[in-house]
Amino acid sequence: MDGIAAIAFDTGGTVLDWHSGIAGAFTEIGRRHGVALDWHKITNDYRRRSLRRMLGCVNPGFNIDDVHREMLDAIVAENGLTMFSAEDREEIAHRWHRLEAWPDFAPALVRLRRRYVVVSFTILSTSLIVDVSRKNGLDWDCVISCEMLDVYKTQPAAYRRAAKLLGLQPSEIVMVACHNFDLIAAGQEGYRTAFVHRPAEWGPAGPPDPAPNPAIDVVVPDFPALAARLGA
């Protein structure tokens, strides 16, 4: 793409393998208590509720860490997991801060940063991004958490404020995600858009929107292909 100065990555699902991490935490704690449920389904319900609570918020007075704890309490209660102690629930909630990145991301990030400013643009909390970036060796040029902006994707203002912080026009930024809703919203504010397939994001169930919207500028199967497509 011509005229591109920066790449902005959605991070929670696009860069981080949240499903394996959180399903793994449920499985480990369930095993301790002799409980076996469909942890994949429970994990996806947990994620879906958290997204619904956080996306589109304006001046919410809470962040995704607060939401993860609130939604976890609801999930535990509804699934009859009364044996999960406060310490167990805290362990699950903290697992978000210890997620693994997809294995093909870090090498592509190094390649992209040789040519572009590369940022994490995310609804995740600032502290969460700091923790997972240090854990996975992710060297961003900048982190733009919606927590800093007081307005959350997919509100149009979130994309406009992020571009302003970078000192760029939206058309100079590529928004990268593995789902359509973020890319469509970014595209409506003038960003260029790239869809990276992450078929395992939601575990065995598969992603809810695996087919890229035709309006998206670039569609690639993985992060090495994205770096190559962007000339890095």
N, C-alpha and C positions, 0 to 999 in steps of 0.2 A: 504494500500500500504506500502511496506517495504522501508526503506531508505529515507523517506520523512522528511524534516526539516522545510519547509515553504509552505504556501499557498498564492498564489497571485490572487487577485480578480480583474477581470474587474469590473468597478464600474458604469459607466454611465447607462448602460441598465441592467446589472446583479444585482446590488445592489439597484439602485435608480429607482423609478417609474417616469421616465421622461415624459411619455405620459400623465398621469393624470395631472401632474403639469403644463405642458405647454399648453395642451388643455384647462385646467381650466383657465389659464391666458388669452388665446384668448377669451374664452367664456365670462369671466367677462368684459373684455374691449369692446368686441363686443356688449354686452348688454347695456353698458353705452351709446353707440352710436346708439342703435337701429338696429344693424346689426346681422343677423343670417346666417352663412355659415356652411359648413361642417368642423367644427374646428378640428375634428379628422383627416380628410384627410390633411388639411393644416398643422397640427402639424407633421404628418408623413413625409410630403414633406420637411418641415423645417429640421427635424432630418436627413433625408436621404441626403439632400444637404450638411449639416454641416459635416456629416461623410465623404462624398466623398472629401470634401475640406481638411480635416484634416488628414485622415488615410494615412500612408505611407510617410508623409512629412519628409524632412531632412533639418535641420537648417532653418526653415520657416520664422523666424522673426515675427511671430504672434502666438497666442495661440487660444484655442477653444472659449474663451470669445470674441475675435476679430471676429472669424468666425461666432459665433452666432449672433452678431450684423450685420455683412455684409449680411448673408443669410436672416435674418429677414427683412432687408430693401428691399431685392429682393422679398420676399414673399408678403410683404405688397403692393408693387407696382403692382405686377402681379395680385393680387386679388382685385385690385381697392379699397384698404382700405386707401384712402387718408385722411379719417377723423381720422386715428390713429396718434396722435401727437407724437413728439419726446419723451415726457414723457411717453406716452402709450407704445412706443416701448422699452424704457428703462426698464419699469416695466416688460414686457415680458422677455427681455434678462436677467434681474436680477432674474427672477423666477428660472432659472437654479441653482442658489446658494441657493435656499430654497426648493429644492425637498425633498420629503419624501422617506425614504428607504422602501423597501418591509417589511411588518410587521414581517416576519419570519427570517429576517437576523440578527438583533442585538443579539437575544438570541443564535443563532448558532455561531456568532462571539465570544461571551464569552466562549462557550464550546471549540471552536477550539484553542483559544489562550492559554488554559491550557496545550496544548500539542505541539503546533506549533507556529513558527513565522508567523504572518498573516499580509499581506500588501495589500494596494490598489495599483494596477498597472494599470494606466489609461491614456487615452488621454486627460482627463479633466485637466483644469488648477489647479495649486497648490492651489490658493486662493479658487477656487470652492470646491475642496475636503475638505479644512479646514472648510469652511462654512457649507457644508452639514453634515460633520462628527460631528461638534459641535451641529448642530440642532438635529441630530438623535441619539446622544450619542454613536457614533461609535469610539471605542478605538482601533485604529490600532497600531501595533508595528512600522510601517513605512509607509510613503506614497511615492511611486515612480511615479511621474507624468512624462509623456514623455516630457513635457515642460522642465524638469530638464535635460533630456538626450540629447535634441536637435535632437532626432530622434524618430519617432512615429511608434507605431504598425500600420501595420503589417510588418515593416521592420525587417529583421532578427537581425540587430544590436541592436534594442530596447530590445529584449529578452536577448541577450548576455550581454548587459550593466546592465540590471536589476539584472541578476544573479551575476554578478561581484560585484555590490554594496552590495548584501546580503552576499558575501563571500561564495557562494554555487555553486555547479555544477548544471546545468539546470535539471539534472535527480533527484535532491533533492527537486525540486519545483513542486507543482501542480498548474497549471493555471486553474482558474475557470471562466467560462463564460456561458451565455445563448445563444450564437450564435457560429456557426462553424468557421467563418473566423479567429477569434482570436486564437481559440484552435488549428486549423490546423497549423497556423503559429508558435505557441509556440511549438507544438509537433515536428515540423521539426527542431527546435533548441534543442531538447532533453528534453523539459519539459514533465512531466506527465500532463494529461489533465482530466478535469471533466466538464461535461455539466449539468447545472441546468436548468430545464424547467421554463420559465417565460411566460406563455401563454398570459398574459395581457400586455406584454411589449409595443406592438404597438397598444394598445387599441382594439376596436371592430374588426379591420382588422386582428388581429392575427399576430404572428411573421412571417417574410419572410422565415425563415429557421427553422421550428419547429422540423424537424427530425434530431437527432444527427448523425454526420458522423460516420461510423463504426470504424474508426481509433481511436476514442476518448476512453480513458481508463475507465472512470466512467460516468454513466448517472444516474441522480437522479431526482425525481419530485420536490424537495424543499430543503431548507437549513438545516432543521433538519435531513433529510435523508442523506445529505452530511456529516454533523458532525458525524452521526452514522457510516456511511461507512468508515470514516477516523479514527474511534476509539476514538472520542472525546465525 
